[in-house]
Amino acid sequence: MPLLVDPALPQGTLRDVAQPRLAADGLTLRPWRRSDAATVRTAFACPDIQHWHVRRLDTLDEAGEWVTGWVDRWDSETAASWAAVDGDDQPLGQVGLRDISLAEGSASLSYWVTPAARGRAVAARSVDALSAWAFGLIGFNRLNIHHSTANTGSCRVAERTGYRLEGTLRQAVKHADGWHDWHVHGRLRTDT
């Protein structure tokens, strides 16, 4: 069935290039490596990360699969994830694009920060860098941040990075403690 409008971004926009390293105000965003599996497993042992991301990783093999699975998502242009690392190349957190739609030129952002790195604006600096790359170099039209209304930390990151609160979806996401309302934040390329 033919489309009546051209896709915002052509197929191959991501998969035809290597996933880049991005500068993030004193941090670097880099693709995940198999050697990061132990750090990822430790991060997902954090009750807050488990609560808001609704998963845990019980073994080093599971963490390794999580890390290496991002290559396939990049190649299929459905999602991408970067490790936010310090000067010693140690992961402090994650920032990524989910639900990528090249046709619509849109994606949703996700992020988490290890407990030891919290309070250092790792998430905000990472979101700023990823947003600048996605809007500037790639040409996305819209990026979204969705989070439970009870996740005040995520809401602060969204607001601090210029993602406007656009509304609330009632009972849109299920966590271990039940259904949560979901804030929808959005930012357009023209907002930057």
VOPAGU-2260 file (C-alpha; in pm, 1 decimal, decimal comma):
REM VOPAGU-2260
SITE   aa  ch    i         X         Y         Z
SITE  MET   A    0       0,0       0,0       0,0
SITE  PRO   A    1     167,9     327,3    -104,8
SITE  LEU   A    2     229,8     606,4     143,0
SITE  LEU   A    3      99,1     950,5      60,1
SITE  VAL   A    4     394,1    1123,5     228,1
SITE  ASP   A    5     764,5    1059,5     210,6
SITE  PRO   A    6     926,5     910,5     521,3
SITE  ALA   A    7    1087,5    1173,9     741,8
SITE  LEU   A    8    1411,6     972,3     745,6
SITE  PRO   A    9    1513,8     707,0     492,9
SITE  GLN   A   10    1579,8     343,4     577,3
SITE  GLY   A   11    1949,2     302,3     649,1
SITE  THR   A   12    1980,3     630,5     837,0
SITE  LEU   A   13    2125,8     441,0    1133,8
SITE  ARG   A   14    2229,6      98,1    1009,2
SITE  ASP   A   15    2439,5     234,8     723,0
SITE  VAL   A   16    2674,9     410,6     967,6
SITE  ALA   A   17    2860,4     295,2    1276,1
SITE  GLN   A   18    2700,6     388,1    1606,6
SITE  PRO   A   19    2893,1     701,0    1708,8
SITE  ARG   A   20    3066,7     811,2    2024,3
SITE  LEU   A   21    2917,6    1137,4    2150,5
SITE  ALA   A   22    3065,7    1402,5    2380,0
SITE  ALA   A   23    2837,0    1477,1    2673,4
SITE  ASP   A   24    2970,9    1769,2    2881,4
SITE  GLY   A   25    3251,4    1582,7    3055,5
SITE  LEU   A   26    3113,0    1237,9    2975,2
SITE  THR   A   27    3129,9    1021,4    2666,3
SITE  LEU   A   28    2840,0     825,6    2521,8
SITE  ARG   A   29    2969,9     511,3    2356,5
SITE  PRO   A   30    2820,3     185,7    2232,6
SITE  TRP   A   31    2795,8     -88,3    2492,0
SITE  ARG   A   32    3065,2    -355,3    2507,3
SITE  ARG   A   33    3047,3    -714,0    2627,2
SITE  SER   A   34    3297,4    -615,5    2897,1
SITE  ASP   A   35    3028,2    -383,8    3045,3
SITE  ALA   A   36    2808,3    -679,6    3143,1
SITE  ALA   A   37    2914,6    -686,1    3508,5
SITE  THR   A   38    2840,7    -313,9    3548,9
SITE  VAL   A   39    2500,4    -357,3    3382,9
SITE  ARG   A   40    2415,8    -652,3    3607,6
SITE  THR   A   41    2510,0    -448,1    3914,2
SITE  ALA   A   42    2301,9    -152,9    3791,6
SITE  PHE   A   43    1995,5    -372,2    3739,5
SITE  ALA   A   44    2034,0    -503,2    4094,6
SITE  CYS   A   45    1932,6    -153,2    4210,7
SITE  PRO   A   46    1570,5    -156,8    4331,8
SITE  ASP   A   47    1500,0     182,3    4168,3
SITE  ILE   A   48    1622,9      68,6    3827,8
SITE  GLN   A   49    1423,5    -253,2    3860,6
SITE  HIS   A   50    1112,4     -60,5    3961,8
SITE  TRP   A   51    1114,9     196,1    3682,1
SITE  HIS   A   52    1252,2     -31,3    3408,8
SITE  VAL   A   53    1049,1    -337,8    3514,6
SITE  ARG   A   54    1325,8    -589,7    3472,8
SITE  ARG   A   55    1621,8    -740,7    3648,7
SITE  LEU   A   56    1922,5    -928,9    3523,5
SITE  ASP   A   57    2001,6   -1229,8    3739,7
SITE  THR   A   58    2316,0   -1357,0    3572,4
SITE  LEU   A   59    2620,4   -1223,6    3396,8
SITE  ASP   A   60    2501,8   -1407,0    3083,2
SITE  GLU   A   61    2169,2   -1218,0    3092,4
SITE  ALA   A   62    2355,3    -890,0    3129,3
SITE  GLY   A   63    2581,9    -989,2    2840,4
SITE  GLU   A   64    2279,0   -1059,9    2621,3
SITE  TRP   A   65    2133,9    -719,1    2716,1
SITE  VAL   A   66    2461,4    -550,2    2617,0
SITE  THR   A   67    2516,5    -735,3    2289,7
SITE  GLY   A   68    2151,0    -713,5    2182,6
SITE  TRP   A   69    2190,0    -344,2    2107,4
SITE  VAL   A   70    2388,4    -416,6    1791,2
SITE  ASP   A   71    2085,6    -591,5    1636,7
SITE  ARG   A   72    1851,6    -310,3    1742,5
SITE  TRP   A   73    2082,0     -52,9    1581,5
SITE  ASP   A   74    2098,9    -259,6    1262,6
SITE  SER   A   75    1719,6    -300,0    1252,9
SITE  GLU   A   76    1681,1      73,1    1330,7
SITE  THR   A   77    1431,3       6,4    1609,7
SITE  ALA   A   78    1633,3     119,1    1913,4
SITE  ALA   A   79    1979,1     227,5    2022,9
SITE  SER   A   80    2159,3     253,8    2353,9
SITE  TRP   A   81    2478,7     415,6    2474,7
SITE  ALA   A   82    2682,6     373,8    2790,2
SITE  ALA   A   83    2747,0     708,4    2956,3
SITE  VAL   A   84    3108,3     673,0    3068,6
SITE  ASP   A   85    3351,4     878,9    3270,3
SITE  GLY   A   86    3714,4     957,5    3190,3
SITE  ASP   A   87    3814,1     605,2    3300,0
SITE  ASP   A   88    3567,4     458,1    3046,2
SITE  GLN   A   89    3351,2     316,6    3327,0
SITE  PRO   A   90    2973,5     316,6    3265,8
SITE  LEU   A   91    2783,4     550,9    3495,1
SITE  GLY   A   92    2448,9     505,9    3323,2
SITE  GLN   A   93    2256,7     449,1    3003,4
SITE  VAL   A   94    2080,3     672,0    2754,8
SITE  GLY   A   95    1898,2     544,5    2451,2
SITE  LEU   A   96    1640,1     577,7    2181,2
SITE  ARG   A   97    1340,3     345,6    2189,0
SITE  ASP   A   98    1048,3     300,2    1952,7
SITE  ILE   A   99    1237,8     458,0    1665,0
SITE  SER   A  100    1016,3     546,7    1370,3
SITE  LEU   A  101    1219,4     664,2    1073,8
SITE  ALA   A  102     897,1     723,1     880,7
SITE  GLU   A  103     777,4     968,7    1145,1
SITE  GLY   A  104    1122,9    1095,3    1241,1
SITE  SER   A  105    1054,5    1019,0    1605,7
SITE  ALA   A  106    1180,0     817,0    1900,6
SITE  SER   A  107    1146,0     795,9    2277,5
SITE  LEU   A  108    1437,7     845,1    2514,3
SITE  SER   A  109    1524,2     624,1    2807,2
SITE  TYR   A  110    1789,7     666,0    3072,8
SITE  TRP   A  111    1912,9     531,7    3401,7
SITE  VAL   A  112    2210,1     610,1    3624,4
SITE  THR   A  113    2400,2     378,3    3857,4
SITE  PRO   A  114    2341,3     453,7    4227,9
SITE  ALA   A  115    2705,3     560,2    4277,0
SITE  ALA   A  116    2680,5     820,8    3997,0
SITE  ARG   A  117    2352,9     984,9    4100,4
SITE  GLY   A  118    2348,2    1353,2    4183,3
SITE  ARG   A  119    2606,3    1439,1    3915,8
SITE  ALA   A  120    2363,4    1525,0    3629,9
SITE  VAL   A  121    2472,3    1216,0    3433,7
SITE  ALA   A  122    2122,5    1161,1    3293,5
SITE  ALA   A  123    2067,9    1526,5    3199,6
SITE  ARG   A  124    2408,8    1562,2    3031,6
SITE  SER   A  125    2350,5    1237,2    2843,5
SITE  VAL   A  126    2000,1    1337,5    2730,3
SITE  ASP   A  127    2131,8    1675,6    2612,8
SITE  ALA   A  128    2409,1    1513,7    2406,1
SITE  LEU   A  129    2187,8    1244,3    2254,7
SITE  SER   A  130    1915,6    1497,3    2173,2
SITE  ALA   A  131    2163,1    1730,3    2001,4
SITE  TRP   A  132    2293,2    1442,7    1786,5
SITE  ALA   A  133    1945,8    1304,3    1706,7
SITE  PHE   A  134    1804,0    1643,4    1607,5
SITE  GLY   A  135    2116,4    1791,1    1451,1
SITE  LEU   A  136    2306,1    1521,8    1267,8
SITE  ILE   A  137    2031,7    1264,6    1212,0
SITE  GLY   A  138    1735,2    1497,1    1163,3
SITE  PHE   A  139    1470,0    1352,7    1393,9
SITE  ASN   A  140    1163,6    1575,4    1411,2
SITE  ARG   A  141    1038,8    1473,7    1757,2
SITE  LEU   A  142    1175,3    1302,3    2065,8
SITE  ASN   A  143     966,2    1191,8    2362,8
SITE  ILE   A  144    1028,1    1103,4    2723,5
SITE  HIS   A  145     768,8     889,4    2900,6
SITE  HIS   A  146     782,4     805,5    3270,1
SITE  SER   A  147     561,0     718,2    3561,2
SITE  THR   A  148     420,5    1027,3    3729,3
SITE  ALA   A  149     565,7     886,0    4052,0
SITE  ASN   A  150     919,3     895,4    3907,2
SITE  THR   A  151    1003,0    1251,9    4006,8
SITE  GLY   A  152    1373,1    1212,6    3921,8
SITE  SER   A  153    1293,9    1126,7    3561,4
SITE  CYS   A  154    1052,5    1418,9    3543,6
SITE  ARG   A  155    1325,9    1658,1    3663,8
SITE  VAL   A  156    1562,9    1529,5    3393,4
SITE  ALA   A  157    1297,0    1579,2    3124,4
SITE  GLU   A  158    1219,9    1933,8    3237,9
SITE  ARG   A  159    1587,7    2026,9    3281,7
SITE  THR   A  160    1666,3    1915,8    2925,3
SITE  GLY   A  161    1387,2    2111,1    2756,7
SITE  TYR   A  162    1128,8    1834,1    2719,2
SITE  ARG   A  163     792,7    1998,8    2776,1
SITE  LEU   A  164     526,8    1819,8    2975,6
SITE  GLU   A  165     250,8    1762,3    2722,2
SITE  GLY   A  166       9,8    1550,9    2919,3
SITE  THR   A  167     -63,8    1248,6    3130,9
SITE  LEU   A  168    -176,7     908,5    3008,3
SITE  ARG   A  169    -387,3     734,8    3269,7
SITE  GLN   A  170    -273,5     386,1    3377,2
SITE  ALA   A  171     -44,0     360,7    3076,7
SITE  VAL   A  172     235,9     151,5    3224,7
SITE  LYS   A  173     236,3    -142,1    3463,4
SITE  HIS   A  174     502,1    -174,4    3730,9
SITE  ALA   A  175     539,7    -439,8    3999,9
SITE  ASP   A  176     322,7    -230,3    4233,7
SITE  GLY   A  177      41,1    -187,2    3981,8
SITE  TRP   A  178     -67,6      54,2    3709,5
SITE  HIS   A  179      94,7     396,6    3686,4
SITE  ASP   A  180      -9,1     712,7    3511,4
SITE  TRP   A  181     250,9     819,9    3258,2
SITE  HIS   A  182     384,2    1168,0    3190,4
SITE  VAL   A  183     445,9    1247,4    2824,1
SITE  HIS   A  184     722,1    1500,8    2758,6
SITE  GLY   A  185     813,1    1608,9    2408,0
SITE  ARG   A  186    1069,8    1812,1    2226,7
SITE  LEU   A  187    1076,5    1910,5    1860,6
SITE  ARG   A  188    1379,6    1979,8    1646,2
SITE  THR   A  189    1249,8    2335,9    1615,6
SITE  ASP   A  190    1250,9    2371,3    1997,4
SITE  THR   A  191    1630,0    2346,1    2008,8
